[in-house]
Amino acid sequence: MNSLQKPGAFAAFYLAAAYVIGIVTFLVVLDYPSLTDPAQKVALLVEKQAVIFWTNLLMYVFFGLVLVVLALALYDRLKSSAPALAQVATVISLIWAGSLVASGMVSNAGIAPVAAHYPTDPAQAALTWQSFETVASGLGNGNGEILGGVWTLLISLAALRGGGLPKLLNFLGLLVGAVGLISVLPGLADLAGLFGLSQIIWFVWLGIVFLRKNE
């Protein structure tokens, strides 16, 4: 088990950092959610291509890949005491990781062709970007954090059963997972933001727990 704990710690810290970078970039630097007009969105996309490209890599593509490392480290820790829950949680985490990687890649794939069309046909470029953004949002759980919520919930239940993680951390995980699940309900998609913020704390706490086990 120890062979995966240190990589799991660094993975947890990266995931927390990726959340913070994404929040700061999209909400503060780009102020993307305030743009409701497709023309404004595509204009920002063309102006900030590199920023959006690298943020998508960090938040979605690399996030998904690193999530696999954390999921395997958690499975390694919990498999002996709660094998069934740990297995199901790991499978769900891999699905979540794949959807996030796909979301980031779809979004980044749309940047170059949209930017190329923008100077000659801004309206068509905006429509094209809407298509890419819709697909990327669906893959990235833009309509609610069901995959991340279920994974966090199952990991916390498995750890409560087997004692593989601190109880308070498990209770936090249950709360984070519940918020993720609730965000799927109609009209409650904004709770995905609360899911992300609370999962940052969960990831950091996980990383600390993993590192302490390796001291």
PEFEN-V319341 format. One record per run of one state. SS is the DSSP state (helix for helix, strand for strand, loop for the rest). FROM is the first residue (numbers start at 1). LEN is the number of residues. If there is no record, write none. Layout:
ss	from	len
SS	FROM	LEN
SS	FROM	LEN
//
This chain:
ss	from	len
loop	1	1
helix	2	28
loop	30	2
helix	32	3
loop	35	3
helix	38	10
loop	48	1
helix	49	30
loop	79	4
helix	83	36
loop	119	3
helix	122	18
loop	140	6
helix	146	17
loop	163	4
helix	167	16
loop	183	8
helix	191	22
loop	213	3
//
